[in-house]
Amino acid sequence: MNADTKKTVNPLEQPLKGVIEMPPDKSVSHRAAIFGALVKEPVLINNFSAGADCKSTLSVLEQLGVEVSSRSGKILVISNKNGFKQPYNVLDAGNSGTTMRLMAGVLAGSNITCTITGDESLKKRPMSRIIKPLRLMGADIQAEDNNTKAPIGIKGSNLKGIIYNSPVASAQVKSCVLLAGLHAEGKTALSEPFKSRDHTERLLSYLGADIKTENNKVIIQKSGLSPEPISIPGDISSAAFFMVAASIVPGSEIVIRNVGLNPTRTGIIDVLRKMNAEMEILNKRTECNEEIGDIKVSHSDLKAIDIKKEMIPNIIDELPIIAIAATQAEGMTIVREAEELRHKESDRIKAICTELKKLGADIEEAVDGFVINGKSKLRGNCVLETYHDHRIAMSAYVAGLVSLKPVQINGFDWVNISFPGFTEVFGEISN
């Protein structure tokens, strides 16, 4: 990724209007590829993400002998009829925590010995949260910095099921343990304090795994998967930037088509509605065990809200763009008990507060969140940093659209981690 790229964003002089589609959902794309590699027969995947993180997953699978072929465009076929092969080199997950954590769960119960590493950002992210439960299952796994950071060394071994109470509500931790449980003897049960996103449970169930859910608890038993075709919905985390932009740019009205509406991911819709955003869901339906539909968003006068602890797991990725919305909302927006934000691609609490202060927003940093007093006139005429973080980059872009003067964003190419073509889609609705 070219960290030296700069992007100038000019204030919008007209409303956002039109119909757009989002890139494929990154979370579902990762899982579709990984789960497809666990099936004995070829699996067809439609609408696979072109983001750099999902390419990291495909690269790791290919290093393990998985065949990844393209039918056309976003259509892939995953084939692994002979099982994983011993890799020749260290497996590189790039910037993708999902790749590293989910593949650790897969490989812990395999016959493979390998090391998984990543870029400098990923090597700073916490890995003890997956290493602890995997070791309880009998995994032979080692990591740097007292088993807390990548690179992670794995020697595949026979695993046994466990009952595990996760201290954090994390879809990556849950998915890692469930994937290990898929190949472990006996029953594996995981509970979490709040229900995190459940794409793993839904897709494993769709593919025929022996899995069931009970509120915040998931139980899985050793089982095989069937070669059902998988269709990926549009990414609601990407849609969040356009939803917020349409809400805060006067006169705007847009429709975002074919977006994933999984209830564990629609926290952004719930939050914006609580903030008085004008929003409507159209053409709702279910495909591959996931809800999808169209989202219509119009400009409205936003109101500040208190974002509660139980809301955090379902909006953790959207909090940077929610912060931009909060600067344009009347009153005090309070975000607390979101310390997980400090352990993402960047310390997002620090990044949000530092960059919004440059723009003139009234924001106060807390250990576990932030407080924003709105409504603010963002002055622009400054240089914003991305911290090698795609969501900070895209949030900065939306802030630039409603600033009084142009802003420059350093390292803007980091948007390609999840959304190549981000600015082009904005161009479709801003001309």
VENPE-V746755 format. One line per field, one symbol per residue. ss: DSSP state (@ for helix, = for strand, . for the rest). psi: psi as a letter, one per 20 degrees, with the letter a starting at -180 (. if undefined). burial: # if it has 9 or more other C-alpha atoms within 8 Angstrom, else .. Layout:
BEGIN
ss: ???
psi: ???
burial: ???
END
This chain:
BEGIN
ss: .....====.......=====..=.@@@@@@@@@@@......====.....@@@@@@@@@@@@...======..=====...........==....@@@@@@@@@@@@....=====....@@@...@@@@@@@@@...====@@@@.=======....=..====....@@@@@@@@@@@...=.======......@@@@@@@@...=====..=====........==..=.@@@@@@@@@@@@@....========......@@@@@@@@...==========..=========....=..==.@@@@......@@@@@@@@@..======...@@@@@....@@@@@@@@@@@@..=====..======........==.....@@@@@@@@@@@@.....====.@@@@@@....@@@@@@@@..
psi: poiipqpppqqpjrrppaprqrrqpgghgghggghhijqhrqpppplqpjqhghhgggggghhjjppoqpgpdjpqppplhjrqqpqhrppojcjohggggghghghhjakqprppaarhghiiqpihhhhghhhhijqnpqrrllkiqqqpppoprpqqqropopiqnphgggggghhghhjqpappppqqhqorqkhggghgghjjqnqqqndjpppqqpqrqqlqqppprqohhhhhhhggghhiopjqoqpoqlqpkphiijhhggghghjjqoqppqlprppljppraqpppqqroqqqroorgihghijhhihghhhgghhjqpaopporkkhhhikbhrnhgggggghhhhijqnppprhkbrppprpqophblrpqqikkohhgghghghhhhjrhrqqppqkhiihighmpjghhhhhhjj.
burial: ..#.###.####..############.#########################################.#...#######..##.##..#####################.########.###.#.##.##.###.########..################.#.#..#################.#######.###################..#######.####..#################################.#####..#########.#..#.....################.##..######.#.####################.#############.#########.#..###############.###.#################################....##.###.
END
